[in-house]
Amino acid sequence: MNNEIMFSSKSEVWETPQDFFDALDAEFGFDIDVCALPENAKCKRYFTPDDDGLSQPWQGTVWCNPPYGREVSKWIAKASESASGGATVVMLLPARTDTKWFHEYIYNKTEIRFIPGRLRFGGMKSGAPFPSMIVIFRR
């Protein structure tokens, strides 16, 4: 395995494939994308980095594809906290089952859907260099 590629920090932004999102939106009916750029927002309502989605309240049915860098655990903690307050939060995350955040916030506490194969994120010519999962946080 090439760890240089697998854990590369060249980019923390991985745009959700539109067809993949559309299938989830048909199932969940998202109200807001809490971690977006104007050019890749998946919902009419969204928070940009200038809005600081981590400091905003997350309510209703929430979509979140957070930056996959060292700060990802803050987004996961916010999802867990928001679900405790009544929100449903659906997150697209790298499937890193060996991490502290996976065991602290996800394992045996949420619904996990491992994605077969590798997603082809927006603008990429080939699949991601890591496996992905959908995690659903609910009260």
N, C-alpha and C positions, 0 to 999 in steps of 0.2 A: 504494500500500500504506500502511496506517495503522500506522506503527511504534510509536505509543503503545499500540495494542492488542497488536500482535505481540510486543513485548518488555515488556509490562506486568508489574510485580512485585506486583500486588494479591494474588496467591496463587501460591505455589510448589507447592501440593498439588493434584494432578489425579488424582482417584480413577479407577482403571482400570474401564472398563465390564465388568460381570460376565460377559456372554456372550463378550466378546472374550477375557477371561482364561480362561474355561472351555475354549475351543478350544485355547489354548496349553497349559493344564494337561493336557488329554487327550493332547497330543503329547509333553510333557516329563515330566509327573508330578512336580510341584514338591514339595520337602521343606520349604522355608521361604520366607517373605516377609521380606526383610531391611530393608524400609523401609516401615513401616505405622503406622497408628493403630489402636487397638482396634476402632473402628467401621468401618474399611475394609480390614482384613487379609484377604488372599486365601488364606492357608494356616492350618492349625491352629497351626503354629509360626511365630512372627513376632517381629521386633524393632521396638520403638517408639522414639521419640526419647529416652526415658529410658534405654533399653538401649544407645543409641548404636551402631547397626548398623555404622558405619564402624570401630569398635574391636573388633567381634566377629569370630570366624573364620567364613568362609562356606564351607560344605562341602556336598557332595551336589549336588542340582539346585536352583538358587536363582532366585527371582523377585524382580525389583527394578524398581519404578517410583519413581525418586528425586525429590526436590524439583528443580524445573526452574530454580532460580535460579543465582546465581553459584557455588554449591558443587557443581553437578552434576558437574564434572570430578573431584572427589574420589571420588564414587561410581563413576564410570567407571574411574578408576585402580584402585580396590579390586576391581572386577569383573575387570579384566585380571590383577591380582595373584592373585586367587583362582582364576582359570582356570589360571594357571601352576602352582598347587598342586594341580590335579586337579578342581576344581569345574566344573560347567556353570552359567553365569550367563546368564539371559535378562533383558534390560532393555527397558523401554518408554521411549523417549526422543523429544524433539523432533528432527525431521530438520533439523539445522543443520550442513550439510556444509561450511560456510565457517569453522567454529570450529577452534581449535588442538586441542581434545580429540578432535574427529572424526578429524583427520589423525594425531594422535599415538597414539591407542588403538584406533581402529575401522577406518579405511580400509585395505584390503588385509591386515587382521589378523583379521577376524571375519566371521561371516555376517550380512548386513544384509538385512532385509525391509522395504522401504518400504511403508507402508500407504496404499492408495488412498483418496482423499477425506479427510475430517477426522473424527477420533474424537469421539464425544459422551461426554465424561467425566462421572462420577457427579454428579448434581444439576444439570447444565447443560441449558439449554433448546435450545441449538444446538451445532453442531460447534465444536471447538477453533479458535482463531485462528491455528493453526500446523499444518504437516504433522507426522506422527509416523513412527517406525520402530521395529522390533524388532531388537535387536542380540544376537547369540548369541556369548558368549565360551566357548571350549573349549580344552583343553590342545592 
